[in-house]
Amino acid sequence: MTITSNPQLDAFLAELISRPSVTPKDMGCQELIGDKLEALDFEVEQLDFGEVTNLWARRRAKGPVFVFLGHTDVVASGPESEWSSPPFVPEIKHHVMYGRGTADMKGSIAAFLFGLEQFLAEHPEPKGTVAVLLTSDEEGPAVDGTVKVLEVLGERGTQIDYCLVGEPSSKDHLGDQVRVGRRGSLRAELTVNGIQGHTAYPHLADNPVHRFAPALAELVGTTWDEGNEHFPPTTFAVSNLHAGHGPTNVTPGHLRMSCNFRFGTASTDEGLRNRFEAVLERHGVDYEIEWRLAGSPFLTEHGHLVEAVVGAVQAETGEVPRLDTGGGTSDGRFVAPTGAQVVELGPLNASIHKVNEHVSLTDLDALSRIYAGILARLLG
């Protein structure tokens, strides 16, 4: 591809990056985006809940509903001293912009808008409704964002047919990888109860670490499933483990652990819960547990949206993208259960959540054309 960029897109992205919209703050990003959408004849509405800012905008027409889904919030920058330039002062070097949120995912939002602008200039009367849904609560708890807006849309009878999430999906170069699904995420907060005691008299105590250790070994060594043609095998990971309160001559009375399953359609969240708890029972563990299903797995089969995305990427890059279901979770997990076809396509993901996060402005220029091409194939 020729090394080009769109100066207007670049300037718009720089304005977004300069606003430190760390979850759940939006810092005026959605107002700026709303102004641009209103200039494109979109009806713009704020649907805020608690501290979370949500934008719903649409340009109505008869036919299917296509939604660009994204988030204006970003993760914290970490120590600014470790960045080569201030994280919320966008800096451009060799057609690459540096700053928190450039790749995840304000760059995609800018590409959304300029792709829409190109599409509507070529197709002023699209054969369907084009909409944009943005939240400031994707990187955080994700309870007052996309999921709440979808509840409102459901009450209004609004059905989404196609949803394109702008999460950074590309691996080595733009468009080489497209997410057509995501694994589910099941979290657990486990407390193992014991009896506190003196290290010199362990027989008079019930050490929850000792009690739990064999069970943990079995949990870590368990093959939960073999995966299937669309998803890799389920994984289990411990993220936090704590016992004791400081003194070296006191055995703990409780152990607390946070853990997570990432699973595809070869398992269910209920099945994983039951098997997990069966291990604890088998080892005689006295426990309390809180489960949270952060998202179920979803898969968009080959259909109109996938065909449009593959065609638009190939037209721009000359390559057919790989269809993938890896990575973590996204707000697409809330949209898929409504019956919508959901696909994720965005810039490279190598620098997301890292120091010196960055995005290629050349890639964003091309991405905006890909987005316009997808719309043209579906609603043109």
N, C-alpha and C positions, 0 to 999 in steps of 0.2 A: 504494500500500500504506500502511496505517496505520503510524505510527512507533511500533513496539513492540520490545521485546527480552526475552530470557529471563534473569532475574537469575542463575539457577543456571548457565546456559551461560556467561554473562559472567564469573562468578567462577571457573569451571573454566578458561576460556581465560586469564584473568589469572594463574592459578597456573602454567600451562604457559609463558607468556611470561616469567615471572620466573625461569625456569630457562635459563641461557645455554648452550643445547645446540648449540654450533657444531660442525660436522662434524669428527670422527665421534662426538663426545660426546653422550650422551642426557640426562645430568644428572637421571636419575630420572623423566623424563617418561613413559616407557613403564610404569613401575611404577604411577604414578598412574592412567594409562589402564587398565592391567590390573585394578586394584582396582575400577574402575567397571564393567568388562566382567564380572568375576566376580560382581558384584552383579546382573547381568542373566543369570546362569546360563551364562556362556561358559566353556569350557575354555581357560585361558590358558597359553601356553608361550613360553619364551625360547629363541631359536635364534641364539645369538651366535657370531660368527666374528671372530677377531682383536680389534681394538678396536671393532668395530661391534656395536651392540645391535639385535636384531630381535625383534619380538613377533608371534606367530601365535596368534590366538584364534578359536574357532568355537563356535557353538551348533548342534549336529548335528540333522538331521532328514532324512527321505527326500525326494529330489527334487534339483533343481539346486543348485549351489554359487554363492553370490553373495559377492563379496569387496569390501570397502572397502579401498583401497590408499592408503597415505600415508607421510609421513616426519616424524620429530620433529626432525631436524637442521635448522639454519638457517645461512645464510651469515654471515660476520663483519659486525659493525656498521659498521666503519670508524671514523673519528674521532668519539668521542662528543660532542665540542664542537660538531659540526655538527647534532646532533639537537636538537629543541626540548625533549625530555625524555629521560632515560636510556633507551637502547634495551631494557634488560631490566627496566625498572620500568614496567609497563603503566599508561598514563594514558588516561582516558576524557574526551572532550570532545564534547558534542552527539551522543551515541549512536555515537561513533566511538572505537575503541580504537587507541592508538599503541603500537608496540613491534616489535622484530625477530621475525618469524615470524607476525605477526597474520594476514597474507594468504597467506603461503607457508611452511607451510600448516597451522599449528596451529589457525587458525580453522576450517578444513574438518574437522579431526579432532574438534574440539568439536562441530561440527554432525553428524558421523558418529554420535557417541555419543548425543546427544539425539534425533536422528532414529531411531536404533535403539530407544531407550527408548520413544518414541511408538509406533513400529510394533509392538513386542512387547506393549505395553499393549493395543493394538487387535487384535493377531493373536498370541495367546500360543502357538499351535501353527502356526508358519509351514510352508508347503509347500516346504521346502528348507532347506539349511544356510546360515546367515548367518555370515560370517567377517570378520576384520579383520587386515590385514598391514601392519605398520609397520617402518620401518628408520631408523637414524641415519646412513645412508651414501648419501643420494640426491643431495645437493649436492656430494659429493666424487667419488672415483674410481668409486663404485658397483660395486665388485667383491666386497664381503663383505656386501652387503645383500640386496635383493629377489631378485637372481639366485641367491644361495646358498640362500635359503629355498625358492625354486621347485625347486631341485635336490632338496632334502629331500622336498618334497611329491610330486615326481615319483617318487622312490624308494618312497614310501608308496602310490602309486597314486591320489593325490588330484587330481582334475581340476576346474579352475575353469571354470565356464560363463559367469558374468557378472562383470566387474570394473569398478568405478567408482573412478576416480582423482580425488582431491580437489584436484588442482592448480587454481590460480586461472585460470579460463578465461574469465570474463566480461569484456567490454570496456567498455561504457558504463553498463550497469546489470545487476543480477543476472539471470543466466539468458539474456542476449541471445545468448550464443555458447556452443556445446558442441563440444568437440573429439571427433571420431570417428576420428581418426587423427593420425599425426605423421610428419614427414619423417625420413629416416635421417640419420645423422651419421657422416662418414668423415674421419678426421684423418690428417695426414701430418707427419712430422718429416724434413725434407730437409737433407742436407749436400752442398754443391757444393764439390768439391776443386779447388784451383789450386796455384800456386807463389808463395810470398811473395817480394817484391822491393822495390827502391828506387823511389820515385816518379819519380826522374830517369831511370831506365832501365826503363820499362815493357815494352820489347821483350824484356827478359831474364827476365820473370816471366810468370805466367799468372793474371791477376786474375779470381777467380771472380765478382766483381760484374759485370764487363764481359761475361764469358762467359755469365752467367745472365740478364742484362737482356733480351735479345731473347726468350728462352724465357718469362720472366715476363710480358712484354707479351702474348705469344700466349695464355698461360694466362688472364690477366685478360680478354682480349678474346674468349675462346671462348664460344659458345653451346652449353652442354652438352646441353641438350634443351629442348623447348618446353613441358614440363609436360603435364598432361592434365586431364580434368574434375574430378579430385579433388585434384591437387597443382599448385602453381605450378612454374615452371621451376627447375631445379637452380641453386644459387648456389655460387660459389667465393670464399673470402675468405682473405687473409693476416692472421694475428694477430701474428706476431713475425718480424722479419728482422734479422739481425745479421752483421756482418763487420768484421774489424780488431780490434786490441787496444789502441788508444790513440794511438801515435805518428802524426803527420801526414805523415811522409815514408816510411812503410812501407805497401806494398800488402798486402792480406790473403792468407792462404793458404787460407782456408776461408770459406764463407758458410753460415749456418744459417737455416732458415726453418720456421716452423710455419704450417700452413694447414688449411683445413677445407672440405669439401663438405657442403651440406645438400640432400638429394635425395629425390624422390618415387619412385613406381613406374614412371616413364618411363625411368629409368636403373637400373643395378645397380652395386653397389660394385666388382665386378670390372671392369666396363666403364669406370668412371671411372678406376680405377687404370691400366688399360692405356692409355687415351687420354692421361693425364697423363704417364706415362713415355715415351710415343711422342713427345711434344713435346720432352722433354729429349734424347732420342736424336737427334731431327731437328736440334737445335741443337748437337750435339756436346758436351753437358754431361757432365763426369765427376762422377758423383753416387752417394750412398748414401741410401736412404730406408727409413723405418719407417712402416708403415701401422697404423692402429687403427680398426676399425669399432666405433664407440660404440653404434650401434643401427641396425637396418634399418627402413625405412618400414613402417608398418602402417595398415590401414584397416578399420574395422568397418562393414560394409554395413548397410543398413536391415533391422532384425530386431527381436526381442523387447526387447532392451535399449534400443536407440535409441527405439523406440516408447514404452517406459515412461518414459524420460527426457524426451522431448518432451511426453508427456502430463502428467507431474508438474509440469514447468516451466510449461506453459500453464495448468494448474489454479491455480497459485500466483500467477503474474504476469499472466496474461491474454494473453501473447504467445507465439508459436511461435519457439523459438530457431533461430538460424542454425547449421547444421552446418559445421564448419571443420576444417582439418588444419594450420593454421599454428603458429607458435611454435617453440620449441626441441625438446628431447626430455624424456621423463619415464620413470619406471619402468614405465609401461604398455608400453614397447617390449620388456620382458622377458616380460610376460604374454601378449601377443598371439600370439607364435609357438607357444604351447601349445594354441592353438585356441579360446581364450576370446574372447568379445565384450568389447571394451574401450572405455570412454567416459570422458572427463574433464569434470568439472563442479565448479566452485568459485566463489569470490567474485571481485571485480574484480582485475585483474592490474596496474593502473596504477602501484602503489607498490612492487611486489616488488623485492627486492634494492636498494632505494633508502634514503636517509636519510628518517626519519619514515615508515617503512612503517606502514600502517594498514588497518583493516577496519571496515566498517559493522556494528554489532551488530544493527541491524534486519535487514540482509541475512543475517546468520548465523542469526537466528531463522527467517527465511523459508527459508533453505537447509536447515535441519534438517527442516522440513516437506516440502520437495521430496524430500529423501533418504527420508523415511518414505513419501512417496507412490510413489516408485520401487519400494521394497521391496513395498509393498502391491500394486502392479500385477504384479509378478513372482512373489511368494511368498505373497500374501495369500489 
